[in-house]
C-alpha cells in the first residue's frame, strides 16, 4: 500500500510540475521525506498531512486517502460521535456498495444541499 501511495503521489506531483523540494517547503517537511515516501522507504503520512498535500497539489484528498485506508481527523470525529453516521456506514458496508454506487450516493448527498 505504501508503494502504491508513493507512486501516486509522485505522479500527481509531477503532473502539476512541482519538485519534491517545492512540495516539501509548502507542507513544512524535509524534501528527503517526500523522496522516501514516494519510493516506499517510508509509509504514507498521516491522513491530515495527506489532505494538506492534496490542497497544495490541487487534487481531491480522496484520491490519495483511499490508497491508505486513512480518514482525516475531522471525518473520524464526525463519524465517531454520530450514531446515525455510523449506522449509515454500517448499512453501506453490509450492502457491499460498488464504487459506482458510492459515487451515486455522493452525488445524491450533494443535491441535498443545492
Secondary structure in CASP SS format (residue, H / E / C, confidence):
PFRMAT SS
TARGET T0000
AUTHOR 0000-0000-0000
METHOD secondary structure of the structure
MODEL  1
X C 1.00
X H 1.00
X H 1.00
X H 1.00
X H 1.00
X H 1.00
X H 1.00
X H 1.00
X H 1.00
X H 1.00
X H 1.00
X H 1.00
X H 1.00
X H 1.00
X H 1.00
X C 1.00
X C 1.00
X C 1.00
X C 1.00
X H 1.00
X H 1.00
X H 1.00
X H 1.00
X H 1.00
X H 1.00
X H 1.00
X H 1.00
X C 1.00
X C 1.00
X C 1.00
X H 1.00
X H 1.00
X H 1.00
X H 1.00
X H 1.00
X H 1.00
X H 1.00
X H 1.00
X C 1.00
X C 1.00
X C 1.00
X C 1.00
X C 1.00
X C 1.00
X C 1.00
X C 1.00
X H 1.00
X H 1.00
X H 1.00
X H 1.00
X H 1.00
X H 1.00
X H 1.00
X H 1.00
X H 1.00
X H 1.00
X H 1.00
X C 1.00
X C 1.00
X C 1.00
X H 1.00
X H 1.00
X H 1.00
X H 1.00
X H 1.00
X C 1.00
X C 1.00
X C 1.00
X C 1.00
X C 1.00
X C 1.00
X C 1.00
X H 1.00
X H 1.00
X H 1.00
X H 1.00
X H 1.00
X H 1.00
X H 1.00
X H 1.00
X C 1.00
X C 1.00
X H 1.00
X H 1.00
X H 1.00
X H 1.00
X H 1.00
X H 1.00
X H 1.00
X H 1.00
X H 1.00
X H 1.00
X H 1.00
X H 1.00
X H 1.00
X C 1.00
X C 1.00
X C 1.00
X H 1.00
X H 1.00
X H 1.00
X H 1.00
X H 1.00
X H 1.00
X H 1.00
X H 1.00
X H 1.00
X H 1.00
X H 1.00
X H 1.00
X H 1.00
X H 1.00
X C 1.00
X C 1.00
END
